[in-house]
Amino acid sequence: MLSLDIPKSPSSPQLGRNSHILVVEDEALIREMLVLALEEEGYKVVTATDGRTALNFFQGDNFSTEQFSFDLVILDLMLPQVNGLDLCRLLRYQGNQVPILILSAKATETDRVLGLEVGADDYLTKPFSMRELIARCRALLRRQRLAVSPPPPTLQFKEVILYPQECRVIVRGEEVNLSPKEFRLLELFMSYTRRVWSREQLIDQVWGSDFVGDSKTVDVHIRWLREKLERDPSQPEYIITVRGFGYRFG
């Protein structure tokens, strides 16, 4: 059911440190291989073999909620007692925003869409590559770390003001219209001014890990943003190209 291409050693041990992952899987072989691969990467792993046990971890029934605080859930769909879709639905209904990666043999487009619509953040079908699963876990954990702090009411840099909750941008006193991707790019830039982002990192944060396309789409959106923000797009003062690395804001 899976490709046993387990990384021999953590390529970035710091990414796994202090991250707790809950694996909800009733197939013993897959569960054991997941634990082995994730622990090799430095993650701390807890397992559940059915949906009811997994739900108890979050509701605190017979468990210490302080002891079990998870940064990521890897969730099978076809589970005893409470199935994966219902578990995902319940967690989101209760306001729990822990990242959820569905891992399932259900591979149709309808299954994938349904899983994402009930609240999952990513969906990987069986059989699967362990390397791809680890990469998706890293991406979800990175995104979670960036989203831990709620956005401030406004973000401002020089003459650009962004209102995250209103999806509005004011440039030199006038409101400008941005597409959803342009707005998300600008929000990310303004949340981490002067940080350098590679094209791959921007795609991961704005388009998602399942994006299929050319990384040059980032350059296109950057050009459109510059036309709306900069006095002279050919001499930008906001979105700066860092040659050989990517882009930074300010």
N, C-alpha and C positions, 0 to 999 in steps of 0.2 A: 504493500500500500504506500510505500514511501521510498525515496531514494536515500540510501544510507551514506550520503556524502557529508558526513559530520565534520565541521572544522576541527582540526587537531588541537588548536589552541586559540584563545581569544585574541582576535585581531585588534580589538580596542577594549581592554579590560575595564577601563574607567566607565564605559557605557553601561556595564552590567552591575557595577557596584551599587549596593543598596536598593536595587530594583527587585520587587517581588512579583512573581508571575503565578497565576492560578491556571493550572491545566485541568480542564474538565473533559475527560475522555474515558469511555467505558472499555475500549479495546486495550488489553494489557500490553501487547507488544508495542503499539504506537505510543501509548502513555509512557512506557519505560524509555523508549528511544527519545521522546521529547524531553523528558527529565534529564537524560544523559547529555543531550546536545545543549540544552539551555544552561545546565550547571557548568559545562565546559566553557561557556561564554561568560561565566561569572554571575549569572542570575540566581536568585534564591527562589526555589520552586516548591509550590504546594499543589497537591493533586486532589481531584474528586472524581469518583467513578459514576456519579449520577447527578441529575439536576437538583434534587432536593438537598443533597449534601452541599453542593456549591452555593445554593441559595442561603443555607444556614450560615455559611461563612460571612455573608454580607448582612444578615439579619441579626447575627450575634447569638443565635440559639445554641447553647452549650459550648460556645467558643468565646474567646476574648477578642473583641473587635479591635483592640489596640494591637494585639499580636498579629492579626491577619488584616493588614492594610495592603491592598494590591495595586500595582501600577499597570498591570495588563492582565487580560483574561484570554486564554486560548480555548475556544469553545467548540465542541462537537455538537451537531444538531440532533442526531438520533440517540437520545439518552434515555435511560430508565427513569421513571417517576415524573420528572419534569423535563420536557424536551428543551433543546437549546434555544429555539425561537421564543418559547414562552419565558425562559429564564432571561434572555436578552430584553424582552418586552417588559418584564417585571422590574429589572434593574433600572431601565430608563424611566419607567413610570414613577419609581421611587426617587428619581432625581440623581441617581448614581451615574456619573459620567466616566467611569473607568474605561479605558480603551478596550475594545473587544475585537479579537481576530477570530472569525469563524473558520473552522477547519472541518470540511465535510465532504462526504462522497457524493452529495447532491450537487451535480455539476451543470444543470441547465441554467439558462439565462434567467428564467423565472425564479429559480431558487436563489441565485445570487442577488437579484434585485430585491426579493423579499427579505433576505437576511440584512441587507444594507438599510432597507426602509424601516425595519423594526428597531434599528439602533446600532447595528454593528459598524465598526470603523473600517474593517477590511474583510476580505473573503478569499480563502485559499482552498482549492479542491484537492481531494485525494484521488490518485496518488500524487505526492508532492515532493519537491526537493527540499531537503533540510536546510541547505544554504539559502534558498529563497525565503523559507519561513523565518530564519534568523534575521535576514535582511529586513523583512517586513516588521518583525518585532522591534528592531532598532529604530526603524522609521516612526513607528507608533509611539515609542517611548520618547524619542526626540521631540515629536510634536506635542506630546503631553507635557514635557518639561517647559516648553515655550508657552503653553496655555495655562500653566498653574496659576499665575497671577492674573486677576481680571483686568481688562483694559481700563485705563483711566478715562474720565469723561471726555477729555480732549487730548489730542497729541499736537504739539506745535513745534515747528522748526523754522526760524526766520519768518517768512511771509506765508508759510503753508500751515493751515490748521485743518486737522482731520477729526471728525466726530464719529468714533467707532460705532456707537449705538444708533446713530441716525444715518449712517452711511453717506455722510456729506463731507465735501472738501471745499475749503475756501482758499483761494490763491490771490494774494494782493487785494483782499477785500471783496473778491467776486467768487461766486460759487461756480465750480467746474463739474461737468458730468463725466464720470468715470464708469467703465464697464466693471462688472463684478471682479474679474481677474485683475484689472488695473487697480481697483480699490484695495484688494487683498494684498497686492504687491506693495503698494504705498504704505498700507497699515503695518506690514511687516518691516519695511525699511525704517519707518518713523518710530517703531517700537524699539529698534536696536540701531540707533544712529551711529554711524562710523564703523559698524561691523561690516566686514567683507563677506559677501555671499557668492558662492559659486553658482553657475547655472543649474547644476544638479540639485543643490540645496534649495534653490528657489522653486524648482519644479516639485520637489518633495513637499515643500511647505504650502505651496499655492495650488498646484494642480493635483497633487496626491501621488502616492507610490505606484498606483496602477496606471499612470499616464503613459500613453503610447504615442510617440511622436518625436519630432526633432527638437533638440534643445535650443535651436535657434528661435523657437517661438518665444523664448524669454527675451531675446534681443528685440524682436518685433514689439512686444509689449513695453519694453523699456523705451523704445523710440516713441511710441504713442504717448507714454507718460511724460516724457521730456517735452513733447510738443504742447502739453497742457500745463506743465509746471514752470518750465524755464523761460526766461526772457529771450535767451538765444540758445536753442537746443544744440547748436554746434559747439557752444562753450558752456556746458552745464555747470551750475553751481550747487545743485541738489543731488542728482543721481550721477555719481562719478564712476567711470570705468577704471578698474584696477587691472592693468594689463597682466595677463597670465593667471589671474585669480578669479575675477568676476566683477561685482558691482558693490558699491557702498553708498549710503545716503549721508550727505554732508561731509 
